[in-house]
Amino acid sequence: MSQKPLQFERGNIHWMAYFKLMRLHKFPTGSIVVFWPCAWGVIMSASITDMKPPQVAIQLVLYLTGSTIRHSAACIWNDICDREFDREVVSMTGAVTLLISQLALGIGLLVYAGPVATRVGLFGLVFLDFPYPLMKRWTWWPQAYLGLAMTWGLPVSWVSIVGHMDWTVVPVLFLGGVSWTIHYDTIYACQDRRDDVKAGVKSTAVLFEDHVRPILSCFAAFFVASLALAGVQNAQGPLYFVMTVVGTAGHLAWQLATIDFDVSADCWRMFKVYGYAGMSSKRK
């Protein structure tokens, strides 16, 4: 998601600066929304492969670890790309070294998921993760591109368990995940909407202007519809439709009815809530 860049400088920097560079001081915020699409893929694929609960738990822990590493690497890369907007306070050499170490850890964990999942994951790394920080300079829809990157964990986790891509459930849930990302990251971007207008930074928060609420309602409705359709296609049980479809619909409706898009603190509070909203979408 959009992140305020940390500042860079030369000299001796306390280790906490690098800890913050990876946004680990805000864990699980950020990392958790990278994780949930992975979790959807694990749970949905496990339900058609008879994977045992202990195996599911191991997979979820591994994907949470990988998602945290991926989010940290993405934040470092985002800050490197945006370094010209701020005076320097963290060493560039240190930031690049840290980025390389995070990428090495992430790719190493990805290899463990199998050759097919590795190829799918590397495609997302090269063609989605790396270009994303530049999108807010080129398009009013960086949140849509972010949606592609953030939801890429879904096909990776699916093929790591099933061994091949599904062209019914995965595409539907993937598009829903993109819509969900646009929804929550627009809320996140509303925190800095006034500053972004002055700086010329593009985002859906700026593009939607005073129509943020009705437009995000449409994205929320599309996400809920995708959950319902994916549930039908994957033969999910009644609990899935009660907890996931109805529960998510009620949660998103509550958010849209109560949020004040002109209050930064309220937008940040609602963004953090999305860490729990993703959980409802993995009920069987």
C-alpha positions in Angstrom: 0.0 0.0 0.0 1.0 3.6 -0.2 3.7 4.4 2.4 5.2 7.6 3.6 8.9 7.4 2.8 11.4 7.5 5.6 14.2 9.9 5.2 17.8 9.1 4.2 21.1 10.4 5.4 24.7 9.4 5.4 26.4 8.4 8.7 26.0 6.0 11.6 22.3 5.2 12.1 20.8 3.3 15.0 19.4 -0.1 14.2 15.9 1.1 15.1 16.0 3.3 11.9 16.3 0.2 9.8 13.7 -1.6 11.9 11.3 1.3 11.1 12.5 1.2 7.4 11.0 -2.3 7.3 7.8 -1.0 9.0 8.2 -3.8 11.6 7.4 -1.3 14.3 3.8 -1.2 12.9 3.4 -5.0 12.6 1.0 -6.6 11.8 -0.4 -3.5 10.0 0.6 -3.7 6.4 2.0 -7.2 6.5 -1.4 -8.6 7.4 -3.1 -7.3 4.2 -0.3 -8.9 2.2 -1.0 -12.2 4.0 -4.7 -12.5 3.7 -4.8 -13.2 -0.1 -2.3 -16.0 0.6 -4.5 -17.3 3.3 -7.5 -17.3 1.0 -5.5 -19.4 -1.4 -4.4 -21.8 1.3 -7.8 -22.3 2.8 -9.8 -22.5 -0.5 -7.3 -25.0 -2.0 -7.1 -27.0 1.2 -10.8 -27.6 1.2 -10.6 -29.4 -2.2 -7.4 -31.3 -1.4 -8.3 -32.7 2.0 -5.3 -31.1 3.6 -5.1 -31.8 7.3 -5.4 -28.9 9.9 -1.8 -29.2 11.1 -0.6 -28.9 7.5 -2.9 -25.9 6.9 -1.5 -24.2 10.0 2.1 -24.8 8.9 1.3 -23.3 5.5 -0.4 -20.2 7.1 2.7 -19.6 9.3 5.0 -19.9 6.3 2.9 -17.5 4.3 2.7 -15.0 7.1 6.4 -15.1 7.4 6.9 -14.6 3.7 4.3 -11.8 3.6 6.1 -10.0 6.4 9.4 -10.2 4.5 7.7 -9.2 1.2 6.0 -6.2 2.9 9.3 -5.1 4.4 11.1 -5.3 1.1 8.4 -3.4 -0.6 8.6 -0.6 2.0 12.3 -0.3 1.6 12.0 -0.3 -2.2 9.3 2.4 -2.0 11.4 4.6 0.2 14.4 4.2 -2.1 12.3 5.3 -5.1 10.9 8.2 -3.2 14.1 9.4 -1.6 14.3 12.6 -3.6 11.1 13.9 -1.9 12.8 14.1 1.5 16.2 15.1 2.9 18.4 12.0 3.7 18.3 10.4 7.1 19.0 6.7 6.5 22.1 5.6 4.5 21.3 4.6 0.9 24.0 1.8 1.1 22.4 0.4 4.2 18.9 0.6 2.7 20.0 -1.2 -0.5 21.9 -3.9 1.6 18.8 -4.4 3.7 16.6 -4.7 0.6 18.9 -7.3 -0.9 18.8 -9.4 2.3 15.0 -9.2 2.4 14.7 -10.3 -1.2 17.1 -13.2 -0.6 15.1 -14.4 2.3 11.8 -14.0 0.4 13.0 -15.8 -2.7 14.5 -18.6 -0.5 11.1 -19.1 1.2 9.4 -19.0 -2.2 11.6 -21.8 -3.5 10.3 -23.9 -0.7 6.8 -23.6 -2.1 7.7 -25.5 -5.2 8.8 -24.8 -8.8 5.4 -23.7 -10.1 4.8 -21.4 -7.2 8.3 -20.0 -7.5 7.8 -19.0 -11.1 4.4 -17.4 -10.4 5.9 -15.6 -7.4 9.0 -14.3 -9.3 6.7 -13.0 -12.0 4.8 -10.9 -9.4 8.1 -9.7 -7.9 9.5 -8.4 -11.2 6.4 -7.1 -13.0 4.2 -6.0 -10.0 6.3 -5.3 -6.9 9.2 -3.4 -8.5 7.2 -1.1 -10.8 4.5 -0.2 -8.1 6.3 2.8 -6.4 6.4 4.6 -9.8 2.7 4.2 -10.5 1.6 7.2 -8.5 3.7 9.3 -10.9 2.2 7.9 -14.0 -1.5 7.1 -13.3 -4.4 8.2 -11.1 -5.0 4.5 -10.4 -1.9 3.3 -8.4 -4.3 1.5 -6.0 -5.4 -0.7 -8.9 -1.8 -1.7 -9.7 -1.2 -2.2 -6.0 -4.2 -4.5 -6.0 -2.6 -6.7 -8.5 0.6 -6.9 -6.4 -1.1 -7.4 -3.1 -3.4 -10.2 -4.3 -0.6 -12.0 -6.1 -0.1 -14.2 -3.1 -3.5 -15.9 -3.9 -2.3 -17.7 -7.1 1.1 -18.4 -5.5 -0.5 -20.2 -2.5 -3.0 -22.0 -4.6 -0.5 -23.5 -7.0 1.9 -24.3 -4.2 -0.8 -26.7 -2.7 -2.8 -27.8 -5.8 0.2 -27.9 -8.2 -1.6 -26.1 -11.0 -3.6 -23.0 -11.7 -7.4 -23.0 -11.4 -9.2 -20.8 -13.9 -12.5 -20.6 -12.2 -12.1 -19.9 -8.5 -8.8 -18.1 -8.5 -9.6 -15.4 -11.2 -12.9 -14.5 -9.5 -11.3 -14.2 -6.0 -8.3 -12.4 -7.5 -10.4 -9.7 -9.1 -12.3 -9.4 -5.8 -8.9 -9.0 -4.0 -7.9 -6.2 -6.4 -11.2 -4.4 -5.6 -10.7 -4.9 -1.9 -7.2 -3.4 -2.2 -8.5 -0.3 -4.1 -11.1 0.0 -1.3 -8.7 0.0 1.7 -5.8 1.7 0.1 -8.0 4.6 -1.1 -9.0 5.0 2.6 -5.3 4.9 3.5 -4.5 7.5 0.9 -7.2 9.8 2.2 -5.0 10.6 5.1 -2.7 12.6 2.9 -5.2 13.8 0.3 -4.7 17.5 0.8 -0.9 17.2 0.7 -1.0 14.9 -2.4 -3.1 17.5 -4.2 -0.4 20.2 -3.5 2.5 17.9 -4.4 0.8 16.6 -7.6 0.8 13.0 -6.4 -1.8 10.8 -8.1 -4.1 8.5 -6.3 -7.7 7.3 -6.3 -8.2 9.3 -3.1 -7.5 12.5 -5.1 -9.3 11.3 -8.3 -12.6 10.4 -6.5 -12.7 13.8 -4.8 -16.0 14.2 -2.9 -17.4 10.9 -4.4 -15.1 8.6 -2.4 -17.9 7.0 -0.3 -20.3 6.0 -3.2 -17.4 4.8 -5.4 -15.9 2.7 -2.7 -19.3 1.3 -2.0 -19.2 -0.1 -5.5 -15.8 -1.7 -5.0 -17.0 -3.2 -1.7 -20.0 -4.6 -3.4 -17.9 -6.2 -6.1 -15.6 -7.7 -3.5 -18.5 -9.3 -1.6 -20.0 -10.6 -4.9 -16.6 -12.2 -5.8 -16.6 -13.9 -2.4 -20.0 -15.3 -3.0 -19.3 -16.5 -6.5 -15.9 -18.1 -5.5 -17.7 -19.9 -2.7 -20.2 -21.4 -5.1 -17.5 -22.4 -7.5 -15.4 -24.0 -4.8 -18.4 -25.7 -3.2 -18.0 -24.0 0.2 -20.3 -24.9 3.0 -23.1 -22.7 4.7 -20.6 -21.4 7.3 -18.6 -19.8 4.5 -21.5 -17.8 3.2 -22.7 -16.7 6.6 -19.3 -15.7 8.0 -17.5 -14.7 4.9 -20.1 -13.3 2.5 -22.7 -11.9 4.9 -20.1 -11.0 7.6 -17.8 -9.2 5.2 -20.8 -7.3 3.7 -21.9 -6.1 7.1 -18.3 -5.1 8.1 -17.7 -3.1 5.0 -21.1 -1.4 5.2 -20.3 -0.4 8.8 -17.0 1.1 7.7 -18.4 3.1 4.9 -21.3 4.4 7.1 -19.1 5.5 9.9 -15.8 6.7 8.4 -15.0 10.4 8.0 -12.8 10.7 4.9 -11.7 14.2 5.9 -10.2 13.1 9.2 -6.7 11.5 8.9 -6.9 9.7 12.2 -10.2 8.1 11.3 -8.8 6.9 7.9 -5.8 5.4 9.7 -8.1 3.7 12.2 -10.2 2.2 9.5 -7.2 1.0 7.5 -5.9 -0.9 10.6 -9.3 -2.6 10.9 -8.8 -4.2 7.5 -6.3 -6.5 9.1 -9.3 -8.2 10.7 -11.7 -7.8 7.7 -9.5 -10.1 5.7 -9.9 -12.9 8.3 -13.6 -13.3 7.5 -12.8 -14.2 3.9 -11.1 -17.5 4.8 -13.9 -19.2 6.6 -14.7 -22.6 5.1 
